[in-house]
Amino acid sequence: MLAHKLGTLPQCKCTRPKREDLIAGFATLKCHGKSSPYVAGDSLTLADPAARELLQRLGENPTVQAITRARDAATPGFNTAVRAKYHSKQ
């Protein structure tokens, strides 16, 4: 956890009912959420253009670009390590 590494604990300002609602909402998404091929399932909804716009804006962010470059640079080594680990067990 990042806060632990920094030596501080996160301060949650959520009240208990809000926190429980948030946890329940994520559990519901995990069970019922669909994102293929569209955000809300198998048909185009109003959420899709907004999601596409958000992804485009995120892609223009210098920090996101740096993360993407780092991920892309690390991917071949990661794939090689995974192949070595799991193919050697066969």
A tleap script that builds the chain and sets N, CA, C and O, in Angstrom:
source leaprc.protein.ff14SB
mol = sequence {
  NMET LEU ALA HIE LYS LEU GLY THR LEU PRO
  GLN CYS LYS CYS THR ARG PRO LYS ARG GLU
  ASP LEU ILE ALA GLY PHE ALA THR LEU LYS
  CYS HIE GLY LYS SER SER PRO TYR VAL ALA
  GLY ASP SER LEU THR LEU ALA ASP PRO ALA
  ALA ARG GLU LEU LEU GLN ARG LEU GLY GLU
  ASN PRO THR VAL GLN ALA ILE THR ARG ALA
  ARG ASP ALA ALA THR PRO GLY PHE ASN THR
  ALA VAL ARG ALA LYS TYR HIE SER LYS CGLN
}
set mol.1.N position { 0.846 -1.180 0.000 }
set mol.1.CA position { 0.000 0.000 0.000 }
set mol.1.C position { 0.889 1.239 0.000 }
set mol.1.O position { 1.841 1.331 0.775 }
set mol.2.N position { 0.575 2.176 -0.862 }
set mol.2.CA position { 1.396 3.361 -1.021 }
set mol.2.C position { 1.492 4.156 0.273 }
set mol.2.O position { 2.578 4.599 0.645 }
set mol.3.N position { 0.373 4.343 0.965 }
set mol.3.CA position { 0.399 5.124 2.204 }
set mol.3.C position { 1.320 4.477 3.221 }
set mol.3.O position { 2.031 5.169 3.949 }
set mol.4.N position { 1.311 3.153 3.272 }
set mol.4.CA position { 2.184 2.447 4.202 }
set mol.4.C position { 3.647 2.698 3.852 }
set mol.4.O position { 4.475 2.890 4.742 }
set mol.5.N position { 3.965 2.698 2.564 }
set mol.5.CA position { 5.330 2.936 2.135 }
set mol.5.C position { 5.771 4.363 2.453 }
set mol.5.O position { 6.949 4.612 2.707 }
set mol.6.N position { 4.829 5.286 2.439 }
set mol.6.CA position { 5.157 6.668 2.736 }
set mol.6.C position { 5.173 6.946 4.234 }
set mol.6.O position { 5.572 8.030 4.660 }
set mol.7.N position { 4.742 5.979 5.031 }
set mol.7.CA position { 4.771 6.132 6.475 }
set mol.7.C position { 3.551 6.812 7.059 }
set mol.7.O position { 3.561 7.217 8.222 }
set mol.8.N position { 2.498 6.942 6.265 }
set mol.8.CA position { 1.264 7.538 6.774 }
set mol.8.C position { 0.105 6.615 6.477 }
set mol.8.O position { 0.187 5.760 5.596 }
set mol.9.N position { -0.944 6.786 7.194 }
set mol.9.CA position { -2.157 6.027 6.945 }
set mol.9.C position { -3.164 6.924 6.249 }
set mol.9.O position { -3.262 8.106 6.576 }
set mol.10.N position { -3.915 6.386 5.298 }
set mol.10.CA position { -4.907 7.207 4.608 }
set mol.10.C position { -6.007 7.637 5.565 }
set mol.10.O position { -6.393 6.895 6.468 }
set mol.11.N position { -6.495 8.826 5.355 }
set mol.11.CA position { -7.599 9.334 6.161 }
set mol.11.C position { -8.882 9.190 5.366 }
set mol.11.O position { -9.079 9.903 4.382 }
set mol.12.N position { -9.746 8.296 5.766 }
set mol.12.CA position { -11.008 8.086 5.068 }
set mol.12.C position { -12.045 9.013 5.671 }
set mol.12.O position { -12.326 8.952 6.868 }
set mol.13.N position { -12.607 9.865 4.844 }
set mol.13.CA position { -13.631 10.785 5.302 }
set mol.13.C position { -15.022 10.260 5.021 }
set mol.13.O position { -16.013 10.960 5.227 }
set mol.14.N position { -15.094 9.020 4.546 }
set mol.14.CA position { -16.398 8.424 4.259 }
set mol.14.C position { -17.092 8.060 5.564 }
set mol.14.O position { -16.468 7.548 6.494 }
set mol.15.N position { -18.373 8.328 5.616 }
set mol.15.CA position { -19.123 7.841 6.767 }
set mol.15.C position { -19.380 6.363 6.534 }
set mol.15.O position { -19.281 5.883 5.405 }
set mol.16.N position { -19.699 5.661 7.569 }
set mol.16.CA position { -19.884 4.221 7.449 }
set mol.16.C position { -20.917 3.856 6.383 }
set mol.16.O position { -20.632 2.994 5.552 }
set mol.17.N position { -22.104 4.471 6.368 }
set mol.17.CA position { -23.067 4.089 5.331 }
set mol.17.C position { -22.541 4.353 3.913 }
set mol.17.O position { -22.783 3.546 3.015 }
set mol.18.N position { -21.833 5.457 3.695 }
set mol.18.CA position { -21.295 5.734 2.361 }
set mol.18.C position { -20.260 4.695 1.992 }
set mol.18.O position { -20.232 4.215 0.859 }
set mol.19.N position { -19.407 4.343 2.943 }
set mol.19.CA position { -18.372 3.341 2.681 }
set mol.19.C position { -19.011 1.996 2.343 }
set mol.19.O position { -18.574 1.317 1.413 }
set mol.20.N position { -20.031 1.613 3.084 }
set mol.20.CA position { -20.713 0.351 2.821 }
set mol.20.C position { -21.399 0.382 1.456 }
set mol.20.O position { -21.403 -0.619 0.739 }
set mol.21.N position { -21.981 1.532 1.096 }
set mol.21.CA position { -22.603 1.668 -0.222 }
set mol.21.C position { -21.560 1.519 -1.327 }
set mol.21.O position { -21.808 0.867 -2.341 }
set mol.22.N position { -20.397 2.124 -1.122 }
set mol.22.CA position { -19.329 2.049 -2.107 }
set mol.22.C position { -18.855 0.607 -2.276 }
set mol.22.O position { -18.684 0.136 -3.400 }
set mol.23.N position { -18.645 -0.084 -1.178 }
set mol.23.CA position { -18.204 -1.482 -1.231 }
set mol.23.C position { -19.262 -2.345 -1.910 }
set mol.23.O position { -18.940 -3.208 -2.727 }
set mol.24.N position { -20.524 -2.109 -1.567 }
set mol.24.CA position { -21.614 -2.868 -2.193 }
set mol.24.C position { -21.695 -2.571 -3.687 }
set mol.24.O position { -21.957 -3.469 -4.487 }
set mol.25.N position { -21.471 -1.315 -4.064 }
set mol.25.CA position { -21.507 -0.949 -5.479 }
set mol.25.C position { -20.425 -1.654 -6.275 }
set mol.25.O position { -20.679 -2.144 -7.375 }
set mol.26.N position { -19.208 -1.710 -5.719 }
set mol.26.CA position { -18.132 -2.417 -6.409 }
set mol.26.C position { -18.421 -3.911 -6.496 }
set mol.26.O position { -18.117 -4.545 -7.507 }
set mol.27.N position { -18.998 -4.466 -5.456 }
set mol.27.CA position { -19.345 -5.892 -5.487 }
set mol.27.C position { -20.389 -6.153 -6.570 }
set mol.27.O position { -20.321 -7.162 -7.272 }
set mol.28.N position { -21.346 -5.250 -6.703 }
set mol.28.CA position { -22.373 -5.393 -7.736 }
set mol.28.C position { -21.757 -5.308 -9.125 }
set mol.28.O position { -22.087 -6.101 -10.007 }
set mol.29.N position { -20.852 -4.337 -9.318 }
set mol.29.CA position { -20.183 -4.233 -10.613 }
set mol.29.C position { -19.391 -5.489 -10.937 }
set mol.29.O position { -19.382 -5.958 -12.075 }
set mol.30.N position { -18.728 -6.023 -9.924 }
set mol.30.CA position { -17.925 -7.221 -10.143 }
set mol.30.C position { -18.813 -8.389 -10.588 }
set mol.30.O position { -18.431 -9.171 -11.458 }
set mol.31.N position { -19.995 -8.497 -9.984 }
set mol.31.CA position { -20.894 -9.601 -10.312 }
set mol.31.C position { -21.660 -9.373 -11.611 }
set mol.31.O position { -21.862 -10.305 -12.389 }
set mol.32.N position { -22.090 -8.127 -11.846 }
set mol.32.CA position { -23.016 -7.874 -12.937 }
set mol.32.C position { -22.491 -6.952 -14.026 }
set mol.32.O position { -23.104 -6.824 -15.086 }
set mol.33.N position { -21.363 -6.312 -13.769 }
set mol.33.CA position { -20.835 -5.368 -14.747 }
set mol.33.C position { -20.351 -6.059 -15.999 }
set mol.33.O position { -19.761 -7.138 -15.945 }
set mol.34.N position { -20.606 -5.432 -17.115 }
set mol.34.CA position { -20.175 -5.981 -18.397 }
set mol.34.C position { -19.485 -4.877 -19.168 }
set mol.34.O position { -19.872 -3.712 -19.079 }
set mol.35.N position { -18.479 -5.235 -19.912 }
set mol.35.CA position { -17.795 -4.224 -20.708 }
set mol.35.C position { -17.324 -4.805 -22.028 }
set mol.35.O position { -16.223 -4.520 -22.498 }
set mol.36.N position { -18.182 -5.625 -22.616 }
set mol.36.CA position { -17.796 -6.130 -23.920 }
set mol.36.C position { -19.020 -6.264 -24.802 }
set mol.36.O position { -20.000 -6.875 -24.376 }
set mol.37.N position { -19.013 -5.746 -25.962 }
set mol.37.CA position { -17.951 -4.902 -26.496 }
set mol.37.C position { -18.092 -3.439 -26.082 }
set mol.37.O position { -17.230 -2.620 -26.401 }
set mol.38.N position { -19.155 -3.111 -25.385 }
set mol.38.CA position { -19.391 -1.730 -24.976 }
set mol.38.C position { -19.336 -1.611 -23.457 }
set mol.38.O position { -19.317 -2.622 -22.755 }
set mol.39.N position { -19.311 -0.379 -22.949 }
set mol.39.CA position { -19.203 -0.144 -21.509 }
set mol.39.C position { -20.322 -0.838 -20.743 }
set mol.39.O position { -20.078 -1.422 -19.687 }
set mol.40.N position { -21.540 -0.780 -21.259 }
set mol.40.CA position { -22.691 -1.331 -20.533 }
set mol.40.C position { -23.158 -2.664 -21.096 }
set mol.40.O position { -24.295 -3.062 -20.844 }
set mol.41.N position { -22.334 -3.353 -21.836 }
set mol.41.CA position { -22.716 -4.666 -22.328 }
set mol.41.C position { -22.636 -4.797 -23.830 }
set mol.41.O position { -21.672 -4.352 -24.453 }
set mol.42.N position { -23.667 -5.417 -24.418 }
set mol.42.CA position { -23.601 -5.732 -25.843 }
set mol.42.C position { -24.231 -4.688 -26.755 }
set mol.42.O position { -24.328 -4.903 -27.963 }
set mol.43.N position { -24.661 -3.559 -26.194 }
set mol.43.CA position { -25.231 -2.508 -27.044 }
set mol.43.C position { -24.638 -1.149 -26.689 }
set mol.43.O position { -24.211 -0.912 -25.559 }
set mol.44.N position { -24.623 -0.270 -27.678 }
set mol.44.CA position { -24.087 1.070 -27.505 }
set mol.44.C position { -25.011 1.880 -26.603 }
set mol.44.O position { -26.224 1.907 -26.813 }
set mol.45.N position { -24.430 2.547 -25.588 }
set mol.45.CA position { -25.220 3.385 -24.686 }
set mol.45.C position { -24.572 4.762 -24.597 }
set mol.45.O position { -23.529 5.007 -25.203 }
set mol.46.N position { -25.192 5.647 -23.846 }
set mol.46.CA position { -24.631 6.979 -23.655 }
set mol.46.C position { -23.293 6.943 -22.922 }
set mol.46.O position { -22.516 7.892 -23.023 }
set mol.47.N position { -23.014 5.883 -22.197 }
set mol.47.CA position { -21.755 5.775 -21.457 }
set mol.47.C position { -20.555 5.602 -22.384 }
set mol.47.O position { -19.445 6.011 -22.041 }
set mol.48.N position { -20.764 5.005 -23.545 }
set mol.48.CA position { -19.644 4.702 -24.435 }
set mol.48.C position { -18.927 5.929 -24.990 }
set mol.48.O position { -17.700 5.982 -24.913 }
set mol.49.N position { -19.635 6.925 -25.550 }
set mol.49.CA position { -18.901 8.112 -26.019 }
set mol.49.C position { -18.170 8.827 -24.888 }
set mol.49.O position { -17.064 9.330 -25.089 }
set mol.50.N position { -18.771 8.879 -23.710 }
set mol.50.CA position { -18.113 9.529 -22.569 }
set mol.50.C position { -16.858 8.764 -22.179 }
set mol.50.O position { -15.836 9.378 -21.875 }
set mol.51.N position { -16.915 7.452 -22.181 }
set mol.51.CA position { -15.747 6.637 -21.836 }
set mol.51.C position { -14.656 6.819 -22.886 }
set mol.51.O position { -13.477 6.926 -22.551 }
set mol.52.N position { -15.049 6.853 -24.143 }
set mol.52.CA position { -14.074 7.036 -25.210 }
set mol.52.C position { -13.389 8.397 -25.091 }
set mol.52.O position { -12.174 8.505 -25.258 }
set mol.53.N position { -14.173 9.428 -24.802 }
set mol.53.CA position { -13.615 10.771 -24.620 }
set mol.53.C position { -12.666 10.808 -23.425 }
set mol.53.O position { -11.597 11.414 -23.500 }
set mol.54.N position { -13.050 10.165 -22.328 }
set mol.54.CA position { -12.196 10.131 -21.140 }
set mol.54.C position { -10.881 9.427 -21.441 }
set mol.54.O position { -9.820 9.907 -21.044 }
set mol.55.N position { -10.937 8.295 -22.139 }
set mol.55.CA position { -9.714 7.576 -22.479 }
set mol.55.C position { -8.809 8.412 -23.383 }
set mol.55.O position { -7.587 8.388 -23.240 }
set mol.56.N position { -9.410 9.145 -24.304 }
set mol.56.CA position { -8.613 10.009 -25.172 }
set mol.56.C position { -7.938 11.105 -24.357 }
set mol.56.O position { -6.755 11.384 -24.553 }
set mol.57.N position { -8.686 11.731 -23.439 }
set mol.57.CA position { -8.111 12.778 -22.601 }
set mol.57.C position { -7.022 12.223 -21.695 }
set mol.57.O position { -5.996 12.870 -21.488 }
set mol.58.N position { -7.238 11.032 -21.155 }
set mol.58.CA position { -6.213 10.412 -20.310 }
set mol.58.C position { -4.951 10.147 -21.117 }
set mol.58.O position { -3.841 10.324 -20.615 }
set mol.59.N position { -5.117 9.725 -22.362 }
set mol.59.CA position { -3.975 9.443 -23.214 }
set mol.59.C position { -3.137 10.672 -23.525 }
set mol.59.O position { -1.973 10.546 -23.903 }
set mol.60.N position { -3.710 11.851 -23.373 }
set mol.60.CA position { -2.987 13.099 -23.614 }
set mol.60.C position { -2.233 13.578 -22.377 }
set mol.60.O position { -1.431 14.508 -22.464 }
set mol.61.N position { -2.478 12.958 -21.239 }
set mol.61.CA position { -1.847 13.351 -19.988 }
set mol.61.C position { -0.394 12.857 -19.958 }
set mol.61.O position { -0.144 11.672 -20.179 }
set mol.62.N position { 0.571 13.759 -19.686 }
set mol.62.CA position { 1.983 13.357 -19.678 }
set mol.62.C position { 2.298 12.219 -18.702 }
set mol.62.O position { 3.130 11.363 -19.004 }
set mol.63.N position { 1.658 12.201 -17.561 }
set mol.63.CA position { 1.904 11.133 -16.588 }
set mol.63.C position { 1.413 9.799 -17.128 }
set mol.63.O position { 2.092 8.781 -16.995 }
set mol.64.N position { 0.233 9.806 -17.737 }
set mol.64.CA position { -0.307 8.577 -18.316 }
set mol.64.C position { 0.584 8.123 -19.468 }
set mol.64.O position { 0.816 6.926 -19.637 }
set mol.65.N position { 1.081 9.061 -20.255 }
set mol.65.CA position { 1.989 8.712 -21.348 }
set mol.65.C position { 3.272 8.072 -20.821 }
set mol.65.O position { 3.774 7.114 -21.408 }
set mol.66.N position { 3.800 8.596 -19.719 }
set mol.66.CA position { 5.009 8.018 -19.121 }
set mol.66.C position { 4.742 6.612 -18.601 }
set mol.66.O position { 5.572 5.717 -18.764 }
set mol.67.N position { 3.594 6.418 -17.979 }
set mol.67.CA position { 3.228 5.087 -17.475 }
set mol.67.C position { 3.089 4.118 -18.635 }
set mol.67.O position { 3.541 2.976 -18.550 }
set mol.68.N position { 2.469 4.561 -19.715 }
set mol.68.CA position { 2.296 3.718 -20.897 }
set mol.68.C position { 3.635 3.328 -21.498 }
set mol.68.O position { 3.840 2.170 -21.862 }
set mol.69.N position { 4.553 4.292 -21.607 }
set mol.69.CA position { 5.890 3.985 -22.136 }
set mol.69.C position { 6.617 2.979 -21.248 }
set mol.69.O position { 7.245 2.045 -21.747 }
set mol.70.N position { 6.531 3.171 -19.929 }
set mol.70.CA position { 7.186 2.244 -18.999 }
set mol.70.C position { 6.580 0.853 -19.103 }
set mol.70.O position { 7.299 -0.146 -19.099 }
set mol.71.N position { 5.243 0.789 -19.197 }
set mol.71.CA position { 4.573 -0.506 -19.345 }
set mol.71.C position { 5.002 -1.181 -20.637 }
set mol.71.O position { 5.327 -2.368 -20.649 }
set mol.72.N position { 5.000 -0.410 -21.735 }
set mol.72.CA position { 5.373 -0.978 -23.027 }
set mol.72.C position { 6.819 -1.471 -23.024 }
set mol.72.O position { 7.125 -2.505 -23.618 }
set mol.73.N position { 7.702 -0.737 -22.361 }
set mol.73.CA position { 9.106 -1.141 -22.293 }
set mol.73.C position { 9.279 -2.404 -21.444 }
set mol.73.O position { 10.153 -3.222 -21.733 }
set mol.74.N position { 8.471 -2.569 -20.419 }
set mol.74.CA position { 8.604 -3.706 -19.506 }
set mol.74.C position { 7.862 -4.950 -19.985 }
set mol.74.O position { 8.150 -6.054 -19.522 }
set mol.75.N position { 6.921 -4.790 -20.898 }
set mol.75.CA position { 6.081 -5.913 -21.316 }
set mol.75.C position { 6.866 -7.077 -21.910 }
set mol.75.O position { 6.606 -8.215 -21.521 }
set mol.76.N position { 7.806 -6.867 -22.824 }
set mol.76.CA position { 8.532 -8.028 -23.367 }
set mol.76.C position { 9.257 -8.838 -22.286 }
set mol.76.O position { 9.205 -10.068 -22.303 }
set mol.77.N position { 9.919 -8.176 -21.364 }
set mol.77.CA position { 10.604 -8.890 -20.284 }
set mol.77.C position { 9.632 -9.634 -19.387 }
set mol.77.O position { 9.906 -10.753 -18.954 }
set mol.78.N position { 8.497 -9.011 -19.110 }
set mol.78.CA position { 7.465 -9.659 -18.298 }
set mol.78.C position { 6.950 -10.909 -19.002 }
set mol.78.O position { 6.836 -11.972 -18.393 }
set mol.79.N position { 6.641 -10.774 -20.292 }
set mol.79.CA position { 6.134 -11.917 -21.049 }
set mol.79.C position { 7.147 -13.046 -21.092 }
set mol.79.O position { 6.779 -14.215 -20.976 }
set mol.80.N position { 8.407 -12.714 -21.256 }
set mol.80.CA position { 9.463 -13.727 -21.266 }
set mol.80.C position { 9.535 -14.442 -19.922 }
set mol.80.O position { 9.657 -15.666 -19.874 }
set mol.81.N position { 9.460 -13.685 -18.835 }
set mol.81.CA position { 9.519 -14.284 -17.494 }
set mol.81.C position { 8.325 -15.196 -17.237 }
set mol.81.O position { 8.473 -16.270 -16.654 }
set mol.82.N position { 7.142 -14.766 -17.672 }
set mol.82.CA position { 5.944 -15.594 -17.480 }
set mol.82.C position { 6.053 -16.871 -18.293 }
set mol.82.O position { 5.765 -17.958 -17.793 }
set mol.83.N position { 6.467 -16.741 -19.543 }
set mol.83.CA position { 6.628 -17.940 -20.378 }
set mol.83.C position { 7.636 -18.899 -19.750 }
set mol.83.O position { 7.396 -20.105 -19.698 }
set mol.84.N position { 8.749 -18.373 -19.279 }
set mol.84.CA position { 9.778 -19.227 -18.680 }
set mol.84.C position { 9.247 -19.940 -17.444 }
set mol.84.O position { 9.522 -21.120 -17.226 }
set mol.85.N position { 8.489 -19.213 -16.644 }
set mol.85.CA position { 7.981 -19.800 -15.407 }
set mol.85.C position { 6.950 -20.887 -15.679 }
set mol.85.O position { 7.012 -21.965 -15.088 }
set mol.86.N position { 6.008 -20.611 -16.566 }
set mol.86.CA position { 4.909 -21.551 -16.759 }
set mol.86.C position { 5.176 -22.608 -17.810 }
set mol.86.O position { 4.600 -23.694 -17.737 }
set mol.87.N position { 6.026 -22.333 -18.782 }
set mol.87.CA position { 6.342 -23.354 -19.766 }
set mol.87.C position { 7.330 -24.364 -19.218 }
set mol.87.O position { 7.374 -25.498 -19.694 }
set mol.88.N position { 8.123 -23.981 -18.231 }
set mol.88.CA position { 9.085 -24.914 -17.659 }
set mol.88.C position { 8.386 -25.945 -16.764 }
set mol.88.O position { 8.976 -26.978 -16.448 }
set mol.89.N position { 7.152 -25.684 -16.355 }
set mol.89.CA position { 6.425 -26.606 -15.484 }
set mol.89.C position { 5.672 -27.667 -16.271 }
set mol.89.O position { 5.144 -28.618 -15.694 }
set mol.90.N position { 5.621 -27.507 -17.588 }
set mol.90.CA position { 4.855 -28.459 -18.398 }
set mol.90.C position { 5.643 -29.695 -18.718 }
set mol.90.O position { 5.137 -30.592 -19.393 }
savepdb mol mol.pdb
quit
